[in-house]
Amino acid sequence: YAERDGIRFYTWEWNEKGREIAGGQPAIGVMADELQETHPHLVRIGPDGFLRVDYGGLAAELGGA
């Protein structure tokens, strides 16, 4: 992983179920449960019950990273 401003960024490979849920999203990002601890306003619960990250809000807070 890499870290910026105390936020860890990860890469991963989607499994079959992850591809179904993610719908083609990139395989790089943050772990919602970790981000929720420091930036709860950027995490919500989706209709499927999984945590979702507001990546637009995160990029704005990091200065367009």
Backbone as CSV, one residue per row, in Angstrom:
resi,resn,N_x,N_y,N_z,CA_x,CA_y,CA_z,C_x,C_y,C_z
1,TYR,0.831,-1.181,0.000,0.000,0.000,0.000,0.874,1.242,0.000
2,ALA,0.254,2.364,-0.290,0.917,3.668,-0.215,0.088,4.526,0.733
3,GLU,0.698,5.531,1.303,-0.011,6.371,2.262,0.180,7.837,1.902
4,ARG,-0.918,8.592,2.048,-0.859,10.039,1.842,-1.738,10.694,2.889
5,ASP,-1.178,11.659,3.588,-1.912,12.398,4.629,-2.591,11.455,5.621
6,GLY,-1.917,10.349,5.933,-2.446,9.398,6.897,-3.514,8.471,6.356
7,ILE,-3.780,8.531,5.053,-4.788,7.673,4.421,-4.057,6.629,3.589
8,ARG,-4.374,5.364,3.822,-3.733,4.272,3.101,-4.484,3.989,1.793
9,PHE,-3.725,3.867,0.720,-4.261,3.509,-0.590,-3.754,2.120,-0.957
10,TYR,-4.642,1.289,-1.465,-4.340,-0.099,-1.781,-4.647,-0.403,-3.247
11,THR,-4.027,-1.453,-3.760,-4.430,-2.045,-5.036,-4.860,-3.477,-4.739
12,TRP,-5.727,-4.012,-5.569,-6.225,-5.372,-5.369,-6.720,-5.940,-6.681
13,GLU,-7.043,-7.225,-6.675,-7.687,-7.890,-7.797,-9.092,-8.281,-7.357
14,TRP,-10.079,-7.933,-8.178,-11.463,-8.265,-7.858,-11.688,-9.768,-8.021
15,ASN,-12.439,-10.361,-7.083,-12.928,-11.720,-7.311,-14.247,-11.600,-8.071
16,GLU,-14.870,-12.717,-8.395,-16.092,-12.683,-9.204,-17.195,-11.849,-8.538
17,LYS,-17.432,-12.061,-7.259,-18.475,-11.311,-6.550,-18.126,-9.823,-6.514
18,GLY,-16.852,-9.507,-6.292,-16.419,-8.110,-6.285,-16.664,-7.431,-7.620
19,ARG,-16.398,-8.141,-8.721,-16.661,-7.571,-10.056,-18.141,-7.288,-10.239
20,GLU,-18.991,-8.184,-9.740,-20.441,-7.968,-9.834,-20.851,-6.709,-9.087
21,ILE,-20.332,-6.543,-7.885,-20.697,-5.401,-7.046,-20.072,-4.114,-7.571
22,ALA,-18.795,-4.186,-7.950,-18.049,-2.987,-8.334,-18.432,-2.472,-9.714
23,GLY,-18.865,-3.352,-10.584,-19.292,-2.913,-11.901,-18.227,-2.184,-12.694
24,GLY,-17.009,-2.704,-12.709,-15.950,-2.112,-13.512,-15.155,-1.009,-12.850
25,GLN,-15.337,-0.806,-11.569,-14.563,0.209,-10.864,-13.085,-0.176,-10.828
26,PRO,-12.200,0.818,-10.716,-10.765,0.516,-10.648,-10.421,-0.353,-9.436
27,ALA,-9.303,-1.029,-9.533,-8.829,-1.889,-8.444,-7.756,-1.166,-7.637
28,ILE,-8.026,0.077,-7.321,-7.145,0.882,-6.477,-8.034,1.807,-5.664
29,GLY,-7.669,2.025,-4.422,-8.468,2.917,-3.588,-8.162,2.740,-2.123
30,VAL,-9.112,3.137,-1.312,-8.974,3.066,0.135,-9.944,2.028,0.676
31,MET,-9.708,1.592,1.890,-10.645,0.702,2.566,-11.643,1.573,3.311
32,ALA,-12.901,1.406,2.988,-13.928,2.267,3.555,-13.936,2.232,5.077
33,ASP,-13.751,1.065,5.671,-13.786,0.978,7.134,-12.628,1.735,7.763
34,GLU,-11.460,1.773,7.095,-10.344,2.562,7.616,-10.635,4.059,7.469
35,LEU,-11.127,4.462,6.302,-11.417,5.874,6.062,-12.509,6.377,6.996
36,GLN,-13.446,5.518,7.321,-14.558,5.888,8.193,-14.063,6.337,9.568
37,GLU,-12.930,5.794,10.009,-12.386,6.167,11.316,-11.903,7.615,11.348
38,THR,-11.346,8.101,10.235,-10.767,9.444,10.212,-11.577,10.451,9.405
39,HIS,-12.358,9.977,8.437,-13.138,10.849,7.557,-14.560,10.280,7.389
40,PRO,-15.315,10.171,8.456,-16.631,9.521,8.366,-17.588,10.194,7.385
41,HIS,-17.394,11.471,7.125,-18.262,12.191,6.194,-18.049,11.748,4.744
42,LEU,-17.011,10.969,4.475,-16.734,10.494,3.124,-17.166,9.047,2.908
43,VAL,-17.836,8.453,3.892,-18.251,7.054,3.808,-19.748,6.961,4.096
44,ARG,-20.430,6.166,3.280,-21.863,5.923,3.498,-22.143,4.443,3.276
45,ILE,-23.308,4.017,3.676,-23.732,2.640,3.446,-24.588,2.627,2.192
46,GLY,-24.203,1.791,1.215,-24.958,1.675,-0.028,-26.215,0.846,0.159
47,PRO,-27.079,0.831,-0.850,-28.340,0.079,-0.756,-28.137,-1.419,-0.564
48,ASP,-26.948,-1.912,-0.917,-26.654,-3.336,-0.750,-26.059,-3.642,0.619
49,GLY,-25.897,-2.592,1.449,-25.364,-2.781,2.791,-23.853,-2.646,2.889
50,PHE,-23.163,-2.476,1.750,-21.714,-2.311,1.752,-21.360,-0.835,1.912
51,LEU,-20.225,-0.570,2.562,-19.748,0.798,2.709,-19.274,1.326,1.371
52,ARG,-19.524,2.601,1.109,-19.119,3.272,-0.119,-18.312,4.509,0.232
53,VAL,-17.272,4.782,-0.552,-16.407,5.936,-0.352,-16.766,7.015,-1.370
54,ASP,-16.842,8.248,-0.917,-17.018,9.405,-1.799,-15.630,9.801,-2.299
55,TYR,-15.201,9.196,-3.410,-13.861,9.454,-3.921,-13.708,10.878,-4.443
56,GLY,-14.784,11.479,-4.948,-14.713,12.873,-5.361,-14.408,13.782,-4.179
57,GLY,-15.076,13.537,-3.066,-14.820,14.303,-1.842,-13.437,14.052,-1.308
58,LEU,-12.960,12.810,-1.391,-11.627,12.482,-0.925,-10.578,13.195,-1.769
59,ALA,-10.748,13.166,-3.082,-9.799,13.859,-3.969,-9.781,15.350,-3.687
60,ALA,-10.949,15.946,-3.434,-11.006,17.377,-3.128,-10.254,17.684,-1.838
61,GLU,-10.411,16.824,-0.840,-9.718,17.048,0.428,-8.210,16.872,0.301
62,LEU,-7.790,16.031,-0.630,-6.360,15.805,-0.831,-5.780,16.751,-1.885
63,GLY,-6.574,17.688,-2.328,-6.082,18.651,-3.307,-6.054,18.142,-4.723
64,GLY,-7.050,17.338,-5.072,-7.132,16.826,-6.435,-6.197,15.681,-6.715
65,ALA,-5.807,14.963,-5.678,-4.844,13.850,-5.844,-5.300,12.823,-6.820
